[in-house]
């Protein structure tokens, strides 16, 4: 019995050592360290990862100024979108339809499958979203994607 306990303990220690060797320390990105860039009407900060690298988990913060619409478009990767501030109005489909917009207050999360046409607007004021996906990514206007 003692031999089995010793063998199990050595196996556990060995596994722990192997995990420790592959461990990557956490990265902290303070709010004031983000570098914001204007992309058309949006303001975007890459928070983590590389959205252009295959297999890279990335996170971006995207600010929609009040009144900015994002017309129907798709992405090649699935996205998890979290509303950080403001109320975002999100819709799905290939036509921007005000009647189909759903109000998403701060804390709301939307999972958008790859290739799903979607659109939105910051109707009431500025909105900041966090978008998470796995690269490479792109944005294709629905009119171009539907051809």
N, C-alpha and C positions, 0 to 999 in steps of 0.2 A: 504494500500500500504506500509506504514512504517513497519507494522508487517511482511510482506513478505520479505522486504529488510533486516530486522533484522534477520529473520529466515535463509535467504540465507547467510548472513554474518556469523552467528554462525555455519552453516553447513560448510562453506568454511574454517573457522578457525579450526573447529574440524578435518576436513580432512587434513589440513596442519599439525596439531599436530600429527595425526596418521602417516603421512608420515615421519615426523621428527624423530619419535621414531624408525622407521625401517631403517633409513638412516645409511649407513656405510661410514666412512670417506675414501677418496681416498688414495691409496697407491702409493708412488713414489719409483721407483727403479732406482737409479743413475747408469750410465753406469759402473762405477768402482765398483759397489756392486754385479755385476753378478758373479756367480761361474761357471766357465767353466769346463766341464768334457769331456774327450775323450771317444767316443763310436765308436769303430772300427776306420774308417778313418775320422769320423766327430768329430767336437768339439761342444758341446751343453751346453747351459745355460738355466735353467728353470727361466723364468722371472716372471711369475705369475701363481697362481692356482696350482692344483695338477693333473697332467696328468693321475694319476692312480686312482683317486677318481671319483666315479660315479656322474655325473651331475656337475662336477667342470669345469668351464671355465678356460682354461690354455693358456699360451703363452710361447713359447720357441724360443730362437735364436739358429740357427744352422749354423755353418760355414763349408763350403766345401773347403778344400785346393785345389789349382789348380790341375786339372787332375783327381780329385776324381769322380768316377761314382757311382751313386746309381741305382742299377739294379731294374727291375720291382718288385713292391711290392704294398701292399694295407694296409689300416688302417680301423678299424671298425667305426671310426667317420669321419664326414666331416671335411675338413680342409680349412682354408683360409690362403694362403701363400703369403707373401709380400717380394719382393726382396729389402733388405736394402742396399746392396752394391755389386758391381760386376755385371756381366751378367751371369744369370743362363740359361742353356739350358734344357728345359722341354719337355718330350714326354709322350704320353699316349698309353697304350696297354700292352700286356703281353710279348712283345719281344723288347729288346733295339734296336732301329732302328735310326741310325744317321740321316737318311734322314727325319725323322719325328720330329726332335728336333726343338723347337721354341725358339729363343733368347728372353730372358726376362731381359731388363735393369732395373736398380734401379727404384723403384716406381711401378713396375708391380705387379699386384695382380692376383692370380690364386685361384679359388674356386674348390676344388676337392671333389666330392661326396664320401660318405663312400663306401668302397669296390671297388673303381675305380683303376685299375692297372696303375701305373705311374712310371716314371724314370727320371733321370737327370744327368747332368755333369757340373762341373765348368771347362769349357774348356779353357778360356782365363786367368784366375787368380782366387784368392780366392773369394768366394761368401758367403755372410751372408744373411740368410732368417729369417723371423719371421713366425712361424707356430702357428695358433690359432685353437683350437678345444674344444670339450667338452669330458671329460674323462668318463670312462677309455679308454685309447688308447693303441695301440700296432702297431708293424710293422711286416707284414707277407710277406716273399718272395713270388712272384707270383707263382713260381713252386710249393710251398707248398699249396698256397691258391687255385690253380687250380685243385687240386686232389679231 
